[in-house]
Amino acid sequence: MRPGLVRDFLITLGFMTRIGPVMEIEADDIGRTVKWMPLSGLVLGAVIVLPFWLGLFAGKFWIQSWLTVAASVYLTRGLHFDGFADIADGAGPYPDPERFWKIIKDSCSGVFGVLASVLAVVGQAVCFFYVYEAGTYGTVIWIFVLGRLGNALMSIVGKPLARPGQGSLSMRGADGLSIGIGALTTVLVGMFAVSPMVQLLAYVFCGGAILFLFRLAKRVNGANGDFLGAAVVLCELAGLLAFCALN
């Protein structure tokens, strides 16, 4: 891998998680992270699942599941759940553009954001329980890969609606090549982690989640980084639900 590509991957890992190094970056660097997002999810998932694969809390699937969600929130700085909660707050009571963006800019979390976050966290914990019970550690890793593919997909579909901000920098770099690399990474990891039917169903669920976010973005006349974070959370849930539906 060329030095420039290594640097771009490390920027992605540091931007998306606490695992990567803190680096000085320019605005254009963010755009080059899109292709590496699923691979950063691979590293994140591997770091989270390694202690359990080595036997930590063996057989205590609820504890493993809870710690997986807790580690995910900590290692990503809660970045994606923050965006997910903001979108829920804005879309819940006031889906018209003016009120939506006013709520999005408010740093306080409302009842819709809190409820959505609780449902998502509990939902992930419940689903991860069944994944650990089945002993499929690779599935845990793949879930985090799939979630970052959702970020990349939302980057490209939201590109025409991008609003000024950090999210627009990711959207600016989203193109066919970056999405292709991200999708190929996700499919290849999935081939070793889950059955073809789970992959297929997960992509269908992810497609529905991205479509929902895209339609919302069109309705409120814009998309920002919160939409990208929401895509991660929804696509992680999509993969978990697909696994639980077929196992």
GUBAMAR-867828 format. One record per residue (C-alpha): residue in three letters; x, y negated, z. Coordinates in steps of 0.02 Angstrom, whole numbers, padded with zeros to 5 digits, always signed. Layout:
BEGIN
ALAXYZ;...
// end
This chain:
BEGIN
MET+00000+00000+00000;ARG+00070-00169-00049;PRO+00118-00291+00092;GLY-00021-00410+00039;LEU-00150-00273+00053;VAL-00084-00222+00224;ARG-00098-00402+00282;ASP-00277-00414+00216;PHE-00325-00255+00308;LEU-00246-00317+00470;ILE-00338-00481+00451;THR-00500-00383+00430;LEU-00464-00276+00582;GLY-00421-00428+00688;PHE-00571-00525+00624;MET-00698-00386+00649;THR-00628-00307+00808;ARG-00511-00333+00956;ILE-00402-00191+00892;GLY-00310-00288+00756;PRO-00178-00421+00782;VAL-00223-00605+00799;MET-00158-00689+00642;GLU-00160-00862+00569;ILE-00276-00856+00419;GLU-00343-00972+00287;ALA-00521-00985+00224;ASP-00480-00883+00068;ASP-00415-00741+00177;ILE-00590-00708+00244;GLY-00656-00675+00069;ARG-00529-00535+00045;THR-00591-00441+00199;VAL-00750-00377+00117;LYS-00668-00226+00034;TRP-00585-00174+00198;MET-00737-00185+00311;PRO-00784+00001+00302;LEU-00602+00050+00332;SER-00599-00062+00486;GLY-00753+00033+00544;LEU-00656+00194+00523;VAL-00519+00131+00640;LEU-00648+00065+00764;GLY-00743+00229+00766;ALA-00584+00332+00786;VAL-00526+00227+00934;ILE-00696+00245+01018;VAL-00718+00431+00991;LEU-00539+00489+01025;PRO-00556+00501+01216;PHE-00714+00605+01200;TRP-00636+00718+01068;LEU-00493+00746+01191;GLY-00619+00802+01323;LEU-00665+00647+01423;PHE-00837+00673+01501;ALA-00854+00837+01407;GLY-01033+00897+01406;LYS-01097+00734+01483;PHE-01175+00673+01322;TRP-01273+00529+01397;ILE-01116+00455+01472;GLN-01020+00477+01310;SER-01162+00395+01215;TRP-01176+00248+01334;LEU-00988+00220+01333;THR-00986+00227+01143;VAL-01111+00084+01131;ALA-01023-00013+01269;ALA-00854+00008+01184;SER-00928-00045+01018;VAL-00997-00204+01094;TYR-00834-00244+01183;LEU-00716-00204+01040;THR-00818-00308+00917;ARG-00841-00450+01043;GLY-01029-00426+01025;LEU-01014-00515+00858;HIS-01142-00411+00764;PHE-01269-00400+00904;ASP-01259-00589+00923;GLY-01307-00610+00741;PHE-01442-00477+00756;ALA-01519-00566+00906;ASP-01513-00735+00819;ILE-01603-00666+00666;ALA-01736-00585+00777;ASP-01762-00749+00870;GLY-01780-00849+00710;ALA-01886-00725+00613;GLY-02000-00676+00757;PRO-02109-00826+00798;TYR-02064-00952+00662;PRO-02021-00877+00493;ASP-02034-01045+00403;PRO-01864-01114+00349;GLU-01856-01271+00456;ARG-01900-01186+00620;PHE-01796-01033+00577;TRP-01633-01129+00556;LYS-01670-01237+00707;ILE-01685-01081+00814;ILE-01531-01002+00735;LYS-01425-01152+00784;ASP-01485-01144+00965;SER-01358-01050+01071;CYS-01493-00991+01193;SER-01571-00821+01164;GLY-01761-00807+01159;VAL-01877-00665+01198;PHE-01873-00593+01022;GLY-01683-00589+01021;VAL-01676-00507+01192;LEU-01807-00377+01148;ALA-01725-00337+00981;SER-01554-00318+01063;VAL-01623-00203+01199;LEU-01712-00096+01070;ALA-01556-00085+00963;VAL-01438-00042+01106;VAL-01556+00086+01182;GLY-01592+00157+01009;GLN-01408+00180+00973;ALA-01376+00259+01143;VAL-01518+00383+01120;CYS-01463+00431+00945;PHE-01279+00447+00992;PHE-01333+00570+01127;TYR-01395+00690+00993;VAL-01237+00664+00890;TYR-01126+00709+01038;GLU-01240+00853+01086;ALA-01212+00922+00911;GLY-01024+00904+00935;THR-01002+00807+00772;TYR-00871+00678+00820;GLY-00843+00635+00638;THR-01021+00574+00627;VAL-00987+00446+00763;ILE-00842+00377+00663;TRP-00943+00374+00502;ILE-01082+00274+00585;PHE-00961+00130+00612;VAL-00899+00145+00434;LEU-01077+00138+00368;GLY-01118-00014+00474;ARG-00973-00112+00396;LEU-01031-00060+00223;GLY-01195-00145+00269;ASN-01097-00304+00307;ALA-01014-00294+00136;LEU-01178-00261+00046;MET-01263-00407+00133;SER-01114-00515+00084;ILE-01146-00486-00100;VAL-01336-00492-00101;GLY-01336-00647+00009;LYS-01203-00734-00095;PRO-01326-00839-00199;LEU-01410-00897-00038;ALA-01253-00930+00065;ARG-01258-01076+00184;PRO-01101-01170+00238;GLY-01006-01082+00377;GLN-00896-00933+00413;GLY-01020-00811+00338;SER-01011-00899+00170;LEU-00823-00864+00165;SER-00857-00677+00168;MET-00994-00694+00040;ARG-00878-00793-00074;GLY-00760-00645-00083;ALA-00894-00514-00114;ASP-00886-00446-00291;GLY-00911-00282-00383;LEU-00734-00221-00349;SER-00739-00254-00162;ILE-00910-00172-00144;GLY-00851-00025-00248;ILE-00699+00002-00136;GLY-00805-00013+00020;ALA-00938+00106-00046;LEU-00807+00233-00101;THR-00726+00228+00071;THR-00895+00258+00153;VAL-00943+00402+00038;LEU-00773+00489+00057;VAL-00777+00478+00247;GLY-00958+00536+00244;MET-00911+00691+00144;PHE-00807+00751+00292;ALA-00925+00689+00428;VAL-01105+00726+00381;SER-01207+00830+00261;PRO-01251+00762+00088;MET-01434+00747+00139;VAL-01390+00643+00292;GLN-01284+00530+00183;LEU-01423+00510+00055;LEU-01556+00473+00185;ALA-01441+00351+00275;TYR-01412+00254+00114;VAL-01599+00246+00084;PHE-01626+00177+00260;CYS-01481+00055+00236;GLY-01555-00003+00072;GLY-01719-00040+00162;ALA-01627-00139+00296;ILE-01530-00242+00168;LEU-01689-00272+00068;PHE-01776-00335+00225;LEU-01634-00456+00263;PHE-01626-00514+00083;ARG-01813-00550+00076;LEU-01800-00644+00241;ALA-01653-00745+00174;LYS-01754-00792+00020;ARG-01901-00842+00129;VAL-01796-00956+00239;ASN-01692-01021+00094;GLY-01522-00963+00152;ALA-01408-00831+00228;ASN-01266-00853+00351;GLY-01151-00747+00459;ASP-01295-00695+00571;PHE-01368-00599+00424;LEU-01203-00507+00404;GLY-01200-00459+00588;ALA-01380-00401+00581;ALA-01337-00293+00431;VAL-01204-00203+00532;VAL-01323-00163+00675;LEU-01465-00108+00561;CYS-01354+00002+00453;GLU-01277+00085+00605;LEU-01453+00124+00663;ALA-01497+00185+00488;GLY-01357+00312+00493;LEU-01400+00370+00667;LEU-01584+00390+00625;ALA-01541+00486+00467;PHE-01433+00607+00567;CYS-01565+00632+00701;ALA-01702+00656+00571;LEU-01610+00800+00486;ASN-01523+00886+00632;
// end
